[in-house]
Amino acid sequence: MHYTKINLYLALLIPSALITGPAIPDIIISLIAFIFLIFNYNNSELFFKKYKYFSIAFIVIWLYLLLNSILSYNPVLSFERSLPFIRFYFFTLALNQILNNERNFKLIIIFSLIPILFVCLDLFYQFIFLVDIFGFEAQHGNTRFQGPFDDELIAGSFL
């Protein structure tokens, strides 16, 4: 199996994984970036030339974050937070490679609509019955609906 297919399957999981919280999507994004980096290590110069301006802009922003880390009150903690941002560069390159195929683009759109539709239907159900399909009751006097997100009122942000 070609690594692009593995990255495609992982990318298809991201929209559904967003319902669970930030940890699983971050792990998936890191895996996609890592797989891309491993299989394109020999072609790194090709990608840098092909996406020259994007690469330069991203590296400048990342270096700015690292410089801010040096100047921060707690440099160690700041480095721990700013150093992993490089994964988004490789994730963007991997996603660009995946989306070059029109079929893959359509698959990602379809797989993105499924969790959106699920959350919408869950919110409608909760609006009508004041409890969602998982048994979570509406909050704040039945005026705030959280859908499948339990006590977090983030359904609007997800949509």
LUMBA-301285 format. One record per atom (N, C-alpha, C, O, CB): atom name; x, z, y. Coordinates in steps of 0.05 Angstrom, whole numbers. Each point is the difference from the previous one (the first is absolute). Glycine has a CB too. Example, Ala and Ser with C-alpha at 12.3 -4.5 7.8 and 13.67 -1.06 7.14 Angstrom:
BEGIN
("N" (264 156 -114))
("CA" (-18 0 24))
("C" (18 0 24))
("O" (21 13 0))
("CB" (-59 12 -23))
("N" (31 -39 44))
("CA" (16 1 24))
("C" (-15 14 22))
("O" (10 4 22))
("CB" (14 -47 -35))
This chain:
BEGIN
("N" (17 0 -24))
("CA" (-17 0 24))
("C" (18 0 25))
("O" (19 16 2))
("CB" (-56 8 -27))
("N" (31 -41 43))
("CA" (16 -2 25))
("C" (-6 24 17))
("O" (-22 10 1))
("CB" (21 -61 -3))
("N" (21 60 17))
("CA" (-3 24 15))
("C" (-21 -3 23))
("O" (-11 20 9))
("CB" (59 -9 -20))
("N" (-53 -35 20))
("CA" (-20 -5 20))
("C" (-27 8 -10))
("O" (-17 10 15))
("CB" (45 -47 5))
("N" (-33 32 -46))
("CA" (-26 7 -11))
("C" (-3 31 -2))
("O" (-21 11 5))
("CB" (21 -54 -31))
("N" (22 56 19))
("CA" (-1 29 0))
("C" (-6 11 28))
("O" (-16 18 3))
("CB" (49 -17 -41))
("N" (-19 -12 58))
("CA" (-6 8 27))
("C" (-28 -7 9))
("O" (-13 16 14))
("CB" (61 -22 -4))
("N" (-59 -16 -20))
("CA" (-28 -7 7))
("C" (-19 21 -12))
("O" (-18 9 14))
("CB" (31 -58 -13))
("N" (-9 56 -26))
("CA" (-17 19 -13))
("C" (1 27 14))
("O" (-20 14 3))
("CB" (26 -38 -47))
("N" (18 32 52))
("CA" (3 25 15))
("C" (-14 -2 27))
("O" (-13 19 9))
("CB" (57 -10 -32))
("N" (-41 -32 37))
("CA" (-13 -3 26))
("C" (-30 0 -2))
("O" (-14 9 18))
("CB" (53 -36 -3))
("N" (-49 18 -38))
("CA" (-29 0 -4))
("C" (-11 29 -3))
("O" (-24 5 5))
("CB" (27 -50 -26))
("N" (14 63 14))
("CA" (-8 28 -4))
("C" (-1 16 27))
("O" (-13 20 1))
("CB" (33 -22 -47))
("N" (-6 -8 66))
("CA" (2 15 25))
("C" (-27 6 13))
("O" (-4 23 7))
("CB" (49 -44 0))
("N" (-63 2 -3))
("CA" (-25 6 13))
("C" (-16 22 -14))
("O" (-11 18 13))
("CB" (10 -64 4))
("N" (0 45 -44))
("CA" (-15 21 -15))
("C" (15 26 1))
("O" (-12 22 1))
("CB" (-7 -57 -31))
("N" (45 34 31))
("CA" (16 25 0))
("C" (-2 14 27))
("O" (5 24 2))
("CB" (27 -45 -34))
("N" (-40 7 53))
("CA" (-3 13 26))
("C" (-22 21 0))
("O" (1 18 17))
("CB" (16 -60 4))
("N" (-36 39 -39))
("CA" (-22 20 -1))
("C" (11 27 -9))
("O" (-10 20 7))
("CB" (-23 -57 -18))
("N" (54 36 -6))
("CA" (11 25 -11))
("C" (17 16 20))
("O" (5 24 -4))
("CB" (-5 -46 -40))
("N" (9 9 65))
("CA" (17 13 20))
("C" (26 -16 4))
("O" (2 -22 -10))
("CB" (-21 67 -3))
("N" (38 -34 28))
("CA" (24 -16 7))
("C" (21 -1 -22))
("O" (17 -18 1))
("CB" (-26 30 45))
("N" (10 7 -64))
("CA" (22 1 -19))
("C" (2 -24 -19))
("O" (21 -13 -2))
("CB" (-25 63 4))
("N" (-18 -57 -15))
("CA" (1 -22 -19))
("C" (5 -27 13))
("O" (17 -15 -10))
("CB" (-49 41 -18))
("N" (20 -32 51))
("CA" (7 -26 14))
("C" (30 0 8))
("O" (12 -21 -1))
("CB" (-59 17 17))
("N" (57 27 -7))
("CA" (29 0 7))
("C" (18 -5 -24))
("O" (20 -13 2))
("CB" (-31 45 35))
("N" (3 -21 -59))
("CA" (16 -4 -25))
("C" (-1 -30 -8))
("O" (20 -11 -7))
("CB" (-29 58 -8))
("N" (-15 -59 17))
("CA" (-3 -28 -7))
("C" (16 -17 19))
("O" (14 -19 -8))
("CB" (-60 28 -10))
("N" (45 -3 44))
("CA" (15 -16 20))
("C" (30 3 -6))
("O" (15 -20 2))
("CB" (-51 27 33))
("N" (45 17 -41))
("CA" (29 4 -7))
("C" (8 -15 -25))
("O" (21 -12 -1))
("CB" (-23 57 23))
("N" (-16 -45 -42))
("CA" (6 -16 -25))
("C" (2 -29 6))
("O" (18 -14 -10))
("CB" (-42 49 -17))
("N" (5 -46 43))
("CA" (1 -29 6))
("C" (26 -6 15))
("O" (13 -20 -6))
("CB" (-64 19 9))
("N" (58 17 16))
("CA" (25 -4 15))
("C" (25 2 -18))
("O" (18 -17 2))
("CB" (-40 35 39))
("N" (22 1 -59))
("CA" (22 4 -18))
("C" (3 -24 -19))
("O" (22 -9 -5))
("CB" (-28 59 9))
("N" (-16 -58 -16))
("CA" (0 -23 -18))
("C" (9 -25 15))
("O" (16 -16 -11))
("CB" (-53 36 -16))
("N" (27 -24 51))
("CA" (9 -23 16))
("C" (30 1 5))
("O" (14 -20 -2))
("CB" (-60 17 23))
("N" (55 26 -14))
("CA" (29 4 6))
("C" (17 -5 -24))
("O" (21 -13 2))
("CB" (-33 46 33))
("N" (4 -24 -58))
("CA" (16 -3 -25))
("C" (2 -30 -7))
("O" (22 -10 -6))
("CB" (-37 55 -10))
("N" (-8 -59 17))
("CA" (0 -28 -10))
("C" (10 -20 21))
("O" (6 -23 -6))
("CB" (-43 36 -24))
("N" (39 -4 55))
("CA" (9 -19 21))
("C" (26 9 13))
("O" (7 -9 21))
("CB" (-54 -2 -12))
("N" (61 29 -23))
("CA" (26 9 11))
("C" (19 -23 4))
("O" (14 0 21))
("CB" (-21 44 -45))
("N" (8 -63 6))
("CA" (19 -23 3))
("C" (-10 -19 21))
("O" (17 -15 11))
("CB" (-5 20 -59))
("N" (-37 -5 55))
("CA" (-11 -18 20))
("C" (-4 13 27))
("O" (-15 -11 17))
("CB" (-8 -14 -54))
("N" (35 48 41))
("CA" (-5 15 25))
("C" (8 -16 25))
("O" (-14 2 21))
("CB" (21 40 -46))
("N" (14 -58 23))
("CA" (8 -16 23))
("C" (-21 -21 6))
("O" (-5 -6 23))
("CB" (53 14 -34))
("N" (-60 -19 -10))
("CA" (-21 -21 4))
("C" (-24 12 15))
("O" (-10 -12 18))
("CB" (25 -11 -60))
("N" (-23 47 34))
("CA" (-23 12 14))
("C" (6 8 28))
("O" (-17 -2 18))
("CB" (1 19 -62))
("N" (41 -8 49))
("CA" (8 7 27))
("C" (-1 -24 18))
("O" (-8 1 23))
("CB" (36 37 -41))
("N" (-19 -61 8))
("CA" (0 -25 16))
("C" (-28 -10 4))
("O" (-7 -10 21))
("CB" (53 -1 -39))
("N" (-62 13 -3))
("CA" (-28 -11 2))
("C" (-17 16 19))
("O" (-16 -11 15))
("CB" (20 -5 -62))
("N" (0 42 47))
("CA" (-16 18 18))
("C" (19 14 20))
("O" (0 24 2))
("CB" (-34 -17 -39))
("N" (50 -23 50))
("CA" (21 10 17))
("C" (-11 18 22))
("O" (10 23 4))
("CB" (16 -64 -14))
("N" (-46 32 25))
("CA" (-10 15 23))
("C" (-15 25 -9))
("O" (2 21 13))
("CB" (-5 -63 14))
("N" (-12 39 -48))
("CA" (-14 24 -11))
("C" (21 21 -9))
("O" (-3 23 5))
("CB" (-36 -52 -19))
("N" (59 19 0))
("CA" (21 18 -10))
("C" (14 15 23))
("O" (5 24 -2))
("CB" (1 -54 -38))
("N" (2 15 60))
("CA" (14 12 22))
("C" (-18 20 14))
("O" (9 22 7))
("CB" (18 -64 -1))
("N" (-52 35 -1))
("CA" (-19 18 14))
("C" (-4 26 -17))
("O" (1 22 11))
("CB" (-24 -61 11))
("N" (20 36 -48))
("CA" (-5 23 -16))
("C" (25 18 -1))
("O" (-2 25 1))
("CB" (-31 -51 -28))
("N" (56 14 24))
("CA" (25 16 -1))
("C" (5 14 26))
("O" (9 23 0))
("CB" (10 -56 -33))
("N" (-25 20 56))
("CA" (3 13 26))
("C" (-18 25 2))
("O" (8 21 9))
("CB" (4 -66 12))
("N" (-37 41 -29))
("CA" (-19 23 0))
("C" (9 22 -18))
("O" (-2 24 7))
("CB" (-36 -55 4))
("N" (47 24 -35))
("CA" (9 20 -19))
("C" (25 15 10))
("O" (2 24 -3))
("CB" (-21 -52 -34))
("N" (37 13 49))
("CA" (24 13 12))
("C" (-8 18 23))
("O" (13 21 4))
("CB" (15 -60 -18))
("N" (-48 32 29))
("CA" (-10 17 22))
("C" (-11 26 -12))
("O" (5 21 12))
("CB" (-15 -62 16))
("N" (-5 39 -50))
("CA" (-10 24 -13))
("C" (23 18 -9))
("O" (-1 24 2))
("CB" (-40 -49 -16))
("N" (62 13 2))
("CA" (23 15 -9))
("C" (15 13 23))
("O" (9 23 -2))
("CB" (-5 -54 -37))
("N" (-2 17 61))
("CA" (13 11 24))
("C" (-16 24 11))
("O" (12 20 7))
("CB" (7 -65 4))
("N" (-45 42 -11))
("CA" (-17 23 8))
("C" (3 23 -19))
("O" (-2 23 9))
("CB" (-30 -55 11))
("N" (37 27 -45))
("CA" (4 21 -19))
("C" (26 16 6))
("O" (0 24 -2))
("CB" (-24 -51 -33))
("N" (44 13 43))
("CA" (25 13 7))
("C" (-4 18 24))
("O" (12 22 2))
("CB" (14 -61 -19))
("N" (-42 30 36))
("CA" (-4 15 25))
("C" (-22 21 -2))
("O" (-6 14 20))
("CB" (22 -54 4))
("N" (-29 42 -46))
("CA" (-23 18 -3))
("C" (8 29 -3))
("O" (24 6 -4))
("CB" (-50 -43 -16))
("N" (7 55 23))
("CA" (5 29 -3))
("C" (9 7 -28))
("O" (18 17 -4))
("CB" (-52 -8 40))
("N" (22 -22 -56))
("CA" (7 5 -28))
("C" (7 -27 -13))
("O" (-17 -13 -12))
("CB" (-14 54 10))
("N" (56 -49 5))
("CA" (8 -27 -10))
("C" (-4 -4 -30))
("O" (-7 -23 -8))
("CB" (40 23 45))
("N" (-29 20 -53))
("CA" (-3 -4 -29))
("C" (-29 -7 -7))
("O" (-5 -19 -15))
("CB" (43 52 7))
("N" (-57 -17 19))
("CA" (-28 -5 -5))
("C" (-8 -28 11))
("O" (-15 -14 -12))
("CB" (6 64 13))
("N" (19 -56 23))
("CA" (-6 -25 12))
("C" (11 -24 -16))
("O" (-13 -21 -3))
("CB" (13 44 47))
("N" (24 -20 -55))
("CA" (11 -21 -17))
("C" (-16 -4 -25))
("O" (-4 -22 -9))
("CB" (49 32 27))
("N" (-54 12 -29))
("CA" (-17 -1 -25))
("C" (-25 -16 5))
("O" (-11 -13 -18))
("CB" (29 57 4))
("N" (-28 -44 39))
("CA" (-25 -14 6))
("C" (5 -29 9))
("O" (-17 -18 -5))
("CB" (-4 61 17))
("N" (43 -48 2))
("CA" (4 -27 11))
("C" (16 -19 -19))
("O" (-3 -24 2))
("CB" (2 45 43))
("N" (17 -10 -62))
("CA" (16 -16 -18))
("C" (-17 -17 -20))
("O" (6 -23 -3))
("CB" (30 57 7))
("N" (-57 -23 -16))
("CA" (-16 -16 -19))
("C" (-16 -22 13))
("O" (-13 -16 -15))
("CB" (11 57 -12))
("N" (1 -43 53))
("CA" (-15 -22 13))
("C" (11 -27 -7))
("O" (-15 -20 3))
("CB" (4 51 34))
("N" (35 -33 -47))
("CA" (11 -26 -8))
("C" (-16 -13 -23))
("O" (1 -24 -3))
("CB" (44 41 17))
("N" (-59 0 -29))
("CA" (-16 -12 -22))
("C" (-22 -18 10))
("O" (-7 -19 -14))
("CB" (16 60 -12))
("N" (-19 -37 51))
("CA" (-20 -17 11))
("C" (11 -28 6))
("O" (-15 -20 -1))
("CB" (-8 60 20))
("N" (48 -42 -13))
("CA" (13 -26 4))
("C" (-1 -17 -26))
("O" (-9 -23 0))
("CB" (39 43 36))
("N" (-21 -7 -57))
("CA" (0 -14 -26))
("C" (-28 -5 -11))
("O" (-6 -20 -13))
("CB" (50 41 3))
("N" (-62 -2 16))
("CA" (-28 -4 -8))
("C" (-12 -24 14))
("O" (-15 -15 -12))
("CB" (10 65 4))
("N" (10 -53 34))
("CA" (-10 -22 15))
("C" (11 -27 -11))
("O" (-15 -19 -2))
("CB" (11 48 43))
("N" (29 -30 -47))
("CA" (12 -24 -12))
("C" (-13 -6 -27))
("O" (-6 -23 -6))
("CB" (49 32 30))
("N" (-47 12 -40))
("CA" (-13 -4 -27))
("C" (-28 -10 3))
("O" (-9 -17 -14))
("CB" (38 53 -5))
("N" (-44 -24 38))
("CA" (-28 -8 5))
("C" (-1 -28 10))
("O" (-19 -15 -7))
("CB" (7 62 17))
("N" (30 -55 7))
("CA" (2 -27 9))
("C" (4 -20 -23))
("O" (-12 -21 -1))
("CB" (30 37 45))
("N" (-1 -8 -62))
("CA" (6 -17 -24))
("C" (-25 -2 -17))
("O" (-6 -21 -11))
("CB" (55 35 12))
("N" (-63 8 -4))
("CA" (-25 0 -17))
("C" (-21 -17 13))
("O" (-14 -16 -14))
("CB" (24 62 -2))
("N" (-13 -44 43))
("CA" (-22 -14 13))
("C" (5 -30 5))
("O" (-17 -14 11))
("CB" (7 57 11))
("N" (34 -52 -29))
("CA" (5 -29 2))
("C" (-17 -17 -18))
("O" (-5 -23 5))
("CB" (52 34 7))
("N" (-58 2 -33))
("CA" (-18 -14 -18))
("C" (-29 5 9))
("O" (-7 24 3))
("CB" (41 -19 -42))
("N" (-49 -26 42))
("CA" (-28 3 10))
("C" (-17 16 -19))
("O" (-17 16 8))
("CB" (22 -59 16))
("N" (-1 40 -50))
("CA" (-15 15 -20))
("C" (5 30 3))
("O" (-18 16 -2))
("CB" (20 -56 -29))
("N" (23 47 35))
("CA" (7 28 4))
("C" (-13 12 25))
("O" (-9 23 0))
("CB" (52 -31 -24))
("N" (-44 -8 45))
("CA" (-12 9 25))
("C" (-30 5 -5))
("O" (-10 21 9))
("CB" (43 -48 18))
("N" (-46 9 -41))
("CA" (-29 4 -6))
("C" (-4 25 -17))
("O" (-20 15 4))
("CB" (12 -64 -1))
("N" (25 53 -23))
("CA" (-2 24 -17))
("C" (3 26 16))
("O" (-15 19 -4))
("CB" (33 -46 -34))
("N" (1 27 56))
("CA" (4 25 17))
("C" (-24 4 18))
("O" (-9 23 3))
("CB" (58 -30 -4))
("N" (-61 -14 12))
("CA" (-24 4 16))
("C" (-23 11 -17))
("O" (-14 19 9))
("CB" (28 -58 21))
("N" (-18 28 -53))
("CA" (-22 9 -18))
("C" (5 29 -8))
("O" (-19 17 1))
("CB" (12 -63 -18))
("N" (31 53 9))
("CA" (6 27 -8))
("C" (0 20 23))
("O" (-3 24 -4))
("CB" (30 -42 -33))
("N" (-25 8 62))
("CA" (-3 17 23))
("C" (-29 5 7))
("O" (-7 21 10))
("CB" (50 -38 8))
("N" (-60 -2 -24))
("CA" (-29 3 5))
("C" (-13 20 -19))
("O" (-20 12 7))
("CB" (20 -59 11))
("N" (10 49 -42))
("CA" (-13 17 -20))
("C" (-1 30 9))
("O" (-21 11 -1))
("CB" (37 -43 -35))
("N" (7 44 44))
("CA" (-3 28 9))
("C" (-16 3 25))
("O" (-13 21 4))
("CB" (57 -12 -25))
("N" (-43 -29 39))
("CA" (-16 1 24))
("C" (-29 0 -7))
("O" (-16 16 11))
("CB" (52 -39 15))
("N" (-44 6 -43))
("CA" (-28 -1 -9))
("C" (-8 26 -14))
("O" (-22 10 4))
("CB" (25 -60 -9))
("N" (15 61 -11))
("CA" (-6 25 -14))
("C" (-4 23 20))
("O" (-20 15 -3))
("CB" (48 -31 -36))
("N" (-11 18 59))
("CA" (-3 21 20))
("C" (-26 -4 16))
("O" (-14 19 6))
("CB" (64 -14 -3))
("N" (-56 -30 4))
("CA" (-25 -5 15))
("C" (-24 8 -16))
("O" (-18 13 10))
("CB" (41 -51 13))
("N" (-24 30 -48))
("CA" (-23 7 -17))
("C" (-2 30 -4))
("O" (-22 12 0))
("CB" (26 -56 -24))
("N" (19 57 21))
("CA" (0 29 -3))
("C" (-10 14 26))
("O" (-15 20 -2))
("CB" (53 -24 -31))
("N" (-31 -7 56))
("CA" (-9 12 25))
("C" (-30 -5 4))
("O" (-14 18 9))
("CB" (59 -26 11))
("N" (-55 -15 -28))
("CA" (-29 -5 1))
("C" (-15 19 -18))
("O" (-21 11 7))
("CB" (29 -60 4))
("N" (2 53 -35))
("CA" (-12 18 -19))
("C" (-1 28 11))
("O" (-20 14 -2))
("CB" (36 -43 -36))
("N" (7 37 51))
("CA" (1 27 11))
("C" (-18 2 24))
("O" (-11 22 5))
("CB" (58 -18 -20))
("N" (-51 -25 31))
("CA" (-18 0 22))
("C" (-29 4 -9))
("O" (-15 15 13))
("CB" (47 -45 12))
("N" (-39 18 -46))
("CA" (-28 1 -10))
("C" (-5 27 -14))
("O" (-20 13 5))
("CB" (19 -63 -10))
("N" (19 58 -14))
("CA" (-5 23 -16))
("C" (15 25 9))
("O" (-3 22 -13))
("CB" (-4 -53 -25))
("N" (23 30 59))
("CA" (16 22 11))
("C" (20 11 -19))
("O" (11 22 4))
("CB" (-50 -11 24))
("N" (45 -26 -49))
("CA" (21 6 -19))
("C" (10 -26 -11))
("O" (-15 -19 -5))
("CB" (-5 64 -8))
("N" (47 -47 10))
("CA" (10 -26 -9))
("C" (1 -1 -31))
("O" (-9 19 -13))
("CB" (36 -23 55))
("N" (-17 -17 -53))
("CA" (-1 -4 -29))
("C" (18 20 -15))
("O" (-3 3 -24))
("CB" (-8 -51 31))
("N" (30 60 7))
("CA" (17 20 -12))
("C" (-10 29 4))
("O" (12 19 -10))
("CB" (27 -50 17))
("N" (-61 33 7))
("CA" (-12 27 4))
("C" (9 13 26))
("O" (-7 23 4))
("CB" (4 -19 -52))
("N" (18 -17 65))
("CA" (8 11 26))
("C" (-23 -1 19))
("O" (-12 -21 4))
("CB" (60 8 -12))
("N" (-54 36 20))
("CA" (-23 2 19))
("C" (10 -8 28))
("O" (23 3 7))
("CB" (-45 33 -34))
("N" (3 -47 43))
("CA" (7 -7 28))
("C" (7 25 15))
("O" (-11 22 -5))
("CB" (-20 -62 3))
("N" (49 37 21))
("CA" (9 23 16))
("C" (-12 1 27))
("O" (-13 -19 9))
("CB" (56 17 -34))
("N" (-39 25 38))
("CA" (-9 4 28))
("C" (-30 -4 3))
("O" (-9 -16 17))
("CB" (54 2 -1))
("N" (-61 27 -32))
("CA" (-29 -2 3))
("C" (-10 -27 -8))
("O" (-19 -10 13))
("CB" (21 44 23))
("N" (10 -46 -56))
("CA" (-9 -27 -10))
("C" (2 -22 21))
("O" (-15 -19 0))
("CB" (-15 43 -30))
("N" (49 -21 48))
("CA" (5 -21 21))
("C" (26 -14 -4))
("O" (4 -21 12))
("CB" (-32 47 19))
("N" (46 -15 -47))
("CA" (26 -13 -5))
("C" (2 -6 -30))
("O" (-4 17 -17))
("CB" (25 7 56))
("N" (-14 -49 -45))
("CA" (1 -9 -27))
("C" (29 -7 -7))
("O" (13 -15 15))
("CB" (-60 -3 -13))
("N" (57 29 -24))
("CA" (28 -4 -7))
("C" (3 -19 -24))
("O" (23 -9 -5))
("CB" (-13 53 22))
("N" (-31 -51 -30))
("CA" (2 -18 -23))
("C" (17 12 -22))
("O" (-3 24 -6))
("CB" (-2 -63 37))
("N" (22 23 -44))
("CA" (16 10 -23))
("C" (24 16 8))
("O" (17 7 -17))
("CB" (-33 -46 -7))
("N" (18 46 50))
("CA" (25 14 9))
("C" (-3 30 1))
("O" (16 14 14))
("CB" (-6 -54 13))
("N" (-30 52 -40))
("CA" (-5 28 -2))
("C" (-3 13 28))
("O" (-19 -7 14))
("CB" (45 8 -57))
("N" (-9 17 51))
("CA" (-4 14 25))
("C" (14 -14 24))
("O" (-1 10 22))
("CB" (-3 32 -48))
("N" (18 -64 21))
("CA" (13 -15 22))
("C" (-19 -20 12))
("O" (-12 -16 -15))
("CB" (57 23 -8))
("N" (-48 -6 49))
("CA" (-19 -19 13))
("C" (16 -25 9))
("O" (4 -4 24))
("CB" (-33 43 -8))
("N" (37 -55 -35))
("CA" (17 -23 6))
("C" (-12 -26 -10))
("O" (14 -21 0))
("CB" (26 51 -3))
("N" (-65 -30 -4))
("CA" (-12 -25 -10))
("C" (0 -22 20))
("O" (5 -23 -7))
("CB" (-34 50 -22))
("N" (24 -21 54))
("CA" (1 -20 21))
("C" (28 -11 4))
("O" (3 -24 5))
("CB" (-41 46 18))
("N" (58 -6 -25))
("CA" (28 -9 2))
("C" (7 -18 -23))
("O" (15 -20 3))
("CB" (-2 61 21))
("N" (-23 -35 -48))
("CA" (6 -16 -23))
("C" (-13 -28 3))
("O" (12 -20 -7))
("CB" (-10 61 -22))
("N" (-27 -42 39))
("CA" (-13 -25 3))
("C" (12 -16 22))
("O" (-9 -22 6))
("CB" (-33 42 -23))
